Amino acid sequence: MSDVAWTGTPVRAHEGARDNGAESLPWGGRRERLPLKWPFAEAVDGFRRKALANPDYDPASTFVWGQMMAVGLIEALKAVEERFGEEGHNVFRKALSDVGDKIVAEMTDGVEAPADAAPNEMTSLIASWINEVCYASIEKPRVDDTGADFDIHYCPHEDVYGAFDCRVQRYYVEGMIAAARRAFGSGMFDVRFTSTIPSGSNVCHFDMFPKSNEQADEWNAYSDRLRSRALNIVNVTHEQPGAGS
């Protein structure tokens, strides 16, 4: 197994990630508890009617198209950081956050939370919509007395992204969290990840936990630290002998 991803960044592949049971996990059923809307609904309908209904159409081609978009984002972000530094990064990050915000705002428009759903369950249900619909992933969610978490057993990016590439998806999620809190209240939990498949785990693991209004978002704070790391990489590259010559 290669230690370099398709994008050229380092990856620590875990052999167990290729056989982690994703193919046997349930998908979609728990979302019925919180009936959000599919984003891009008209386009989704067209895809189902025109492409998926065509027996000769291979949905794997849609996957390839999506990966092309995904790696294009990575390369665009790196180019912007190299050329425009922190300001460029911040503009790029806000653009992706705004897209994530718009997507979840569209999904939650006019939807009411189940009256008996506690904040940890609500956070988990919204995460299932984001994981399964927005990220086309296969998850294993858990809800306990105080919090919630989930494992991602399949992510479309797992065989394409390196560990550091996953940061670009964080910026969409920043906007998604903001939109979910506007729709269902500030009781929505904060999120942190503790492992990812490209960084050497057999699953990607995320914890969701309560956050007071006075506390900073841990998700966003970690994104800030990743920004510093990325810009440091750019600076080191520029300082190397012969760089830019």
Secondary structure, 3 states (H helix, E strand, C coil): CCCECCCCCECCCCHHHHHCCHHHCCCCHHHHHCCCCCCCHHHHHHHHHHHHCCCCCCCHHHHHHHHHHHHHHHHHHHHHHHHHHHHHHHHHHHHHHHHHHHHHHHHHCCCCCCCCCCHHHHHHHHHHHHHHHHCCCEEEEEECCCCEEEEEEECCCCCCCCHHHHHHHHHHHHHHHHHHHHHHCCCCCEEEEEECCCCCCCCEEEEEECCCCCCCCHHHHHHHHHHHHHHHHHHHHHHCCCCCC
